[in-house]
Amino acid sequence: MKNIRIIALLVLALSGQAAFAQFEDFEDEEKSTVKVNADGTRKTEREFLDKYAFGGSFGFGLSSQFGYVELVPFFGYRFNKYVTAGVTATYMYSYYSDSWSYEPFDSSVYGGGFFADVYPFKFLVVHTEAQLLNFDNICDGVTLNFDNKREWDVPLILGVGYHQSFNERCGINYMIMMNFNDSNKLRYNVYDNPIIRITFVF
């Protein structure tokens, strides 16, 4: 599982480099709209939009018995060039297959939350997030029980990552994070540590 995640991370990093030319075109278009206010400060037609950030993360994992796909779109407000905060939505589809023990099954997780990103340096991002996720709690840490009702999990996530910037607005965050609401080992948790996530920021 860890090897697959590392390979996926490297592939996505290379794809980010390939997308650089597209972002350069976007940056040139943005520069062409530069205007000057009466006091001599810069003003662009994108000034209102520049206050906001949007984008999304995706992740996945594959093994012989387990797999999942995760999508996490977000919308945030840029307080300044160092701090962005806002809301997220989450959807995760997972499946488990072990023909020796029980029938294959799949499950969906959905919910939302709040996040904050801090950029102390241009290349570094510190990410914190609190989510409220609804899931099928089919495991008590010892046995599987397919009759359980859906329950709520509250991941409290903190991590750091590398920020690859394409221009003043756009970039990619490659992050490794931990779920700190993971103290009860007999309880099913939506996230296993560590959490690896790649986020596109616009």
Secondary structure by P-SEA (a helix, b strand, c coil): caaaaaaaaaaaaaaaaaaaaaaaaaaaaaaaaccccccccccccaaaaaaccccccccccccccccbbbbbbbcccccccccccccbbbbbbbbbbbcccccccccccccccccccccccccbbbbbbbbbbbbcccccccccccccccbbbbbbccbbbbbbccccccccccccccccccccccccccccccbbbbbbcc
